[in-house]
Amino acid sequence: MKHYSDLEFLRLSKGQRIGYKIGSFFYGIPRAIAGLFIKLWNLLKAAGLTVVREIQDICATFVKGDWKTKISFVIMGFGSLARGQALRGLLFLLFEVVFIGYMVVAGGHWLSLLPSLGKLGPTSEYNLVLDTYTTVYHDNSFKILLYGVLTIFFIIAFIYTWRVNVKQNKISEQILRSGKKLKGSKDDLRSMVDENFHATLLALPMTGIMVFTVMPIVFMVLVAFTNYDGAHNGFSNNLFTWVGLDNFNTLLSWSAGSGGGQSYSATFGEILVWTLIWAFLATFTNYFLGMGVAMMINKKGIRLKKMWRTILVMTVAIPQFISLLYVGKMFARNGLINLSLLNLGWIKEPLPFWENPTWARISVIVINIWVGIPYLMLITTGILMNIPADLYESARIDGANAWQQYRKITLPYMLFITGPYLLTSFTGNMNNFNVIYLLTGGAPTNPAASGAAGSVGYTDLLITWLFKITTGAESQYYLASVVGIMVFVVVAFISLVVYNVLPSIKNEEDYQ
């Protein structure tokens, strides 16, 4: 694609400029994708080199270190204790004792069962006391997978701590060789609340993120490689086992599902396309209409501005669980809207707001505008107030009309400031569970997708389909996990590509 200089671009007609911008955007996508893969490769290469350097440093530390350092390779904290750094040495030693105790008591057991996810499920055995056969539970696949993942994380934490222990011995030797004095326990405590206070504060939140965010994500990803469902819940029913890539083959297969109809792959593709359309329209209709409402309210001469803002914010104050359920009933076949139109004689039969696929999709987009405009009105109001008035004054002197001022001043400024918000709003709308589920529940039902898991509807997003897969007697958690991974891949791909072409990132200095 030909690249125009700034002067050449200004000589183009209005249509040519729009075409050039659109072409530049799509032309830049392959380059952004290629750059993403290059960055990923460079990251992996840098990680590999880092691991090699760490191993070399560990070997050099052992060979050149004194006897205290060598013993610390086996007994963590020994070198610190021997050099008078009691607090550090006791913490390292305590962590090693806790780790060894855990691995002996429980960790080794969970790791040994992790490859099989359990060997003996529930059995029926005769109970002499009750004089009847009772169910006896043995292995629990869910607990094995959960505690197995926890054990692996604990091992990684131990390896990292052991590496810090070795590095501390190396640093201590270097300090002593230079003739300086090592920090004592009081100095370490003072450091924790002074120059290293940020690390002290972040220690607990980082631990919480690892335990309550990262580990559940890893667990969810691993579930995608098992047959964990309602019939194989790992405890009261049958144990679940590893199935490799079978679940991904099922989702991406073009063969029809168990109940006939279209394949899982076609169902996933259809829902994905609608999810992307919904996210795009829900994001940009709210954005531009919310901006328009904010501009009208902020316009000079408009009276009762606080009242108009309060009325709009009322829709935010009311919980969506109430408002959306109520609105959904209003648009039902026997709801208030249809009954009013019938009584007025404007229609002869009820309008199929939730029965017809096209009507249902348009309806949820329109109702979402009512829900989303107040948020955007509040966000854009503050930004509009910060646009320098001198820019508009200069534009009016140059003869620019209201539309030209909006297109040349307001919109570029807004897009620059709110570019990252638009990206997060788009990804948020892809996972917007409330609006779809509370209004339609995914209805109307898509009969062609009856062979897929869950009762797939024409208004279902990937997130609502995922919810349906995990509910009911035949909950297919493994398939839900696969869908969750695919949603993450799609969202991450779109986010990374769009983020790298946002004006806020590419031209960060323009509005400073």
N, C-alpha and C positions, 0 to 999 in steps of 0.2 A: 504494500500500500504506500502511495506517495505521501511524503511528509512535507507539510507546508510550513514556511516560516510565519512569524506573527504578521508581517506585512502582507504576505500572500494570502493568509487566512482572512484578513480584513477586506481584501478585494473580492472575495467570493460572495455570491448571492446568499440570501437568507436560507434558502433550501439547500444549497451546497454546503453551508456551514453545518446545518443540522445533520445532513448525510455524512459529512466528514467526522463529526463528533461520534455519531452512532457507529460508523465504520471503524474509527480509532478504538472505541471501546471493545468491540468484538475482535478486532485485530490484536488487541493487547491481551486477550484472554489466553490464547495458546502460549504466548511469551511468559505470561504470569504463571501458567501451569508448569512450563519448562523450568522457570526460575525456582518454583516451589520444589520440584524434584531435585534440582541442583543443590538447593539449600539443605534438603533432607540428606542427600548423599554426603555433602560436606560435613553435616552434623554427625552422621554415622562414622565417617572417616576420622573426625576429630575425637569422637568418643573412643574409637579403637586405639588411636595414638595415645590418648590419656591413660587408658588401661595399661598399655605397654610401658609407658613412663612410670606409672605407679608400681608395677611389678619390678621394674629395674631399680627403683628407689628403695623398695622393700628389701630386695636382695642386697643392695649396697649397704643399707642400714644394718643388716644382720652381719655382714662380713666385716665392716669397719667399726661396728659398735662394741662397747665394752661388755663385761659379763652381766651387768645389770640390764642392759638393753636386750641381750640375748635371752635372758630369763623372762623378760616381759613379753617375748613372742609366745610364750606358753602360759605364764601367769600374768594376766593383764594388771597393770598398775604397780607391778613390783618395782620397776625402775623409778617411778615417781615416789613411792614410799621410801625406797633406799636413798633417794636424794633429798628427803625432807619435805616433799610435797604431799602431805598426808591426805588432804581433801581429794585431790585428783586421784591419787592411788586408790583410796577407799571406794570412790565412785566407779572406777574401772573394774576393780576387783568384785564389787557387789554386782555389777551388771553381768560379769562372767559367771558368778555363782548362780544368779537367777536364771541365766540362759541354760547352763548345764543342768540345773535342777528341773527346769521346764522340759527340756529335751528328753531327760531320763524318765520323768513321770508321765508326760503326755505327748510332747512334740514328736518323739520317735514313733509312737503308736499311730498318730494321725498321718504322718508321712508314709508309713508302711502300707496304710490302707488307701492312700490317695490314688495309686494307679488303678485299683479295682473298684473304688468307691463302695466297698463293702463286700463281704464274702457270704454272709448268712442273713437273710431277711427274716420277716416274721414267720413263725412256725406254730402249728397247733400241737400242743402237748397235753398229756393227761395230768390233771391236778388231783393228787390223792386226797387233799383236804376237802375240795369242793366236789369231788367225785364226778368230774366232767372235764371235757377238753377245753382248754383256754388258749388264747393267743399269747405267745411269748415273743417279745421283740428283742432283736439282737442288734445288728449293725444299723446305723443311721446314715444314709448316703449324704443327706443334707449337712449334717454335722461334720462328717468326714471332709466334705469339700470346703466348708466354711473354716474349720479349724486347720485344715491343711494349708489353705491360703494364708491364714493368720500365722502359721508356723513358718512359712516361706518368708513372709514379711519380717518376722522376728529374726530369722537367719540373716537376711539382708542387713537389718539394723545391727546385728552382732558383728558382721564383717566390716561394716562401716566404722563401728566403735573400735574394733580391733585395729583398723588402719589408723584411726586417730591416736590410739594408744602408742603405736609404733612411731608415728610422726612426732608425738610429744617427746619420746625418748631421744630422737635424733636432734630436735631443737634444744632440749636440755643439755645434751653433750656439747653442742656448738656454743651455747651460752657459757658453760663452765670453762671451755677451752679458751674463750676470749677474756677470761678473768672476771666476768660479771657474776652477780649473785642471782640465784633463782628466786622466783616469786614463791612466797609461803602461802599457807591456807588463808590467812587474813587478806593478803593481796588478791587472791583469787576471788574471795567473797566481795571485796571492794570493787574488783573489776566487773563482777556480775551486775552491780547496781550503778556502774559508772560508764566506762567506755564500751562495755559489752552488754549494756542494759537492753539494747534492741534484741539481742539474741535471747536474753532471759525472757523478755515479753513474748517473743515469737515461738518459744519452745512448746508451750501448751497448745496454742492454735495450730501449729504445724502438725503436732501429734494427733490432734483431733481431725484435721483434714486427711491425714494418712489413714486413720482408723475408720472414720465415718464417711469418707468420700472416695478416696482412691481404692481402698480395699473392696468396698461394695461394687465399684465399677469392674474391678478385676474378677470378682465373683460372678457378676452378671455376664461378662464376656465368656467365662469358662462354662456357664450353664448352656450357652449356645452349642457346645460340643458334647452335650449329654442328651438323654431322652427323658429329662425331668418333666413330668406332666401329672395330670390328675390320677392316672393309672399307675404311675411310677413316682410316688412322692418321696421315696427313699426311707420310709419308716413304717407307717401303718399299712401301706400297700406294698408293692414290690420295690426293691432297690432300683435306682437308676444307674446307668453305666455310661461310659464314654462311647460316643458314636462317630467321632471324627468330624468330617465335613458333610455328613449326610443331611443335616438340617439346612445347610446352605444350598446343597443340591436340590432339596425339596422346594425352598423358596424361589430359587432361580430356574427351576425346571419348567418346561413348557408343556409337560404332560398334565392332563386333567386331574383335579383333586379327587378325594375319596367319594364325594357325592356327585361327581360329574361336573359339568359346567366348565368354565374357563380355568386355566392353570393358575397356580400360585404366582408364577412370574407375571402373568397378565394382570392378575388382581393387584399385585404389588405395584406394577407400572401404572395402572389406572389410578390407584389411590395416590401415588407419588405425584403424578401430573396434576391432579386436582389439588393436592396439598400445596404445590408450588404456585398454582394459579390463585388459590385462596390467600396464601401468604403475601403474594405480590399485590393483589387488589386490596386486601385488608390493611396492608401497610401504607400504600400510597394514597388510597381514598381518604383514610383518616388524616394522613399527613397534610395533604393539600387543602382539604376542607377545614381541618382544625386550624391551619394557618390562616385561611380565609376568614373564619369566624373571629380569630384573634385580631386580625387587621381591621375588621369592621368595628369591633368593640373599642379598639384603641384609637380609632379615627377621631380627629378633633371635631367637636360639635356633637358627638354622641352623648346623650344624657343617660343617667342611671347605669353607669358602667358596672358598678359593684353588684347591682341587682341582676344584670344579665350573666355575669360570671357566676354568681351564686346559683342561679337557676340551672346553668350547665353543670356545675359541680355536683348538684343534687344527684345526678345519675351515677356519679362516682361514689357518693356517700352510701347509696343503697347497695347492699350486697348483691353480687351477680346471681347468687343462688336463688334469690327471691325475684329480682327483676327479669332475668332471662326466662325462668320458668313461667312467670306471668305472661310475658310477651309471647312465648311459645304457645300458650293456651289461647291468647288473643287471636293468633293467626291460624288456629286449628280450623278444621272443616265446619265445626259447629261453634266456633269462637265468636268473639265480639265483632271482629272486622267483617267476617262473612255475613253474620246476622244483620248488622247495620246496613251493609250494602244491599242485602236482599229486601229488607224492610223499606229502603228508599227506592227500590225498583231499578237500581243501576245495573244489577246483574240478575240473571235468571237461575243460575246454579252456583253453588259455592266455588270459590277460586281454590285451585289445588296447591296452596302454599307449601304444604309438606308432603303431598302425594306425588307430585310431578318432579322428576329430577332437576330439570332446568329451573322451575319455579323455586324449588327448595334451595338450590345453590345461590340464586340471586337474592332470595329472602335473607339468608344468613349473612351475606355480604352487606346488604342494606342495614340490617339490624346491628351489625358490628360497627357500622359508621356511627350510629346513635350511641353505642357504648364507648367508642374510642375517641370521638371528637373532643370531649372535655379534657382528656389527658393532654392531647396535642395543643389544645387552646392554652392550657396553663404553661406548658413548656415553651411554646413559641412566643407567648406574651412577654416573658422576660427577655428573650433574645431580641425581639423587635424593638423593645425599649432601649437596647444598647447599640442599635445601629445609629451612627452619627447623623444628626439632622442636617449637617452641612452637605452631606452627599445628596440628599433629596433637594436641598435648596439650589445646589449647583446644577442638578439635572433639570429643575424647573426653569432656571435661567437659560439653559441651553435649549429649551423648548420640548423637553421630554414629557410625554403624557403619562397617565397613571400606569398603563400597561407596560410601557417602556421602563419606567422606574422600578416596577415590580420585577421585570425580567432581567434588568441590568444591575440592580442594586440589592433588592430584598431577597430574591430567590438565590443568587450566588452566595450571598452572606449566610443565608439559612442553611443551604446545602453544605457549606463548608463547616459550619458549627455543628450541625446535627447529623453529619454523615455517619459517624460511628453509631449514633442512636438509631438511624434508619436500619443499619445492619443488624443490630441487636433486636430491633422491633420485628424485622423480617424473620429472623430465626425464632423469635418468641411466638410469632403467629403460626409458624410451622408446627409448633408444639402447643397451640392454643386449644386446650382441652375443654375449658368451661363453655365457650360460646357454642361450639358444635354439639357437645353432649347434652347441655341443658336445653337447647332449642329443639333439636331434632333427634338426638340419640343416634345420629348417623343415617336416619331414614331419609327417603324411602329405600327399602331393601333392594339390593341389586341381585336379581335372580340368577344372572350369569355367573356370579361369584359364589354361588351356594356351595361349591365344592371346597372352598377355602375355609380356613379356621375362622370361627366367629361369624356373626350375622352381618356381613358386609353391606353397607349402605352407600348410596350415591354421594352423601355429604360427609362420609367418614374421612377423617384425616388419618395419617399414619399413627398418630398418638392415640386416637380413639379406637382404631382397629387393634392396636397393641393392647389396649385395655380390655377389649372384648375377648381377645385370645387368652387372657389370663383369668377370666371369670367363667363360672359354670363348672359342671361336674367334670368336663373333659379339658380342663385348663392346660393349654400347651405352653408351658413356661419356656421350654427350649426354643420354640418358634418365636415367642415374644422377644426372647433375648436376641435372636438373629435379626428380627425387625428393628430392635433397638440399636444394634450395631450398624445396620444399614442407614438408619436415620442419622446416626452420628456421622457416618462417612459423608452422606449428602450434605448435612449442615456444615460440617467442617470444611468440605471442599468449596462450597459456595462462599462461606465466610472468609476463607483464606484468599480466594481469588478476588472477591469484591473489596476486601480490606486493602489489598495491595494496589488497587486502582482508585481508591477514594481520594478526592482532592485534599481532604484533611490530612492525609498521610503523604501524598506526593508533593503537595505544595504547602507544606506546613508553615513556611515563613511568610506567605502572602498576606496574612491578616494579622501579623504580629506588629 
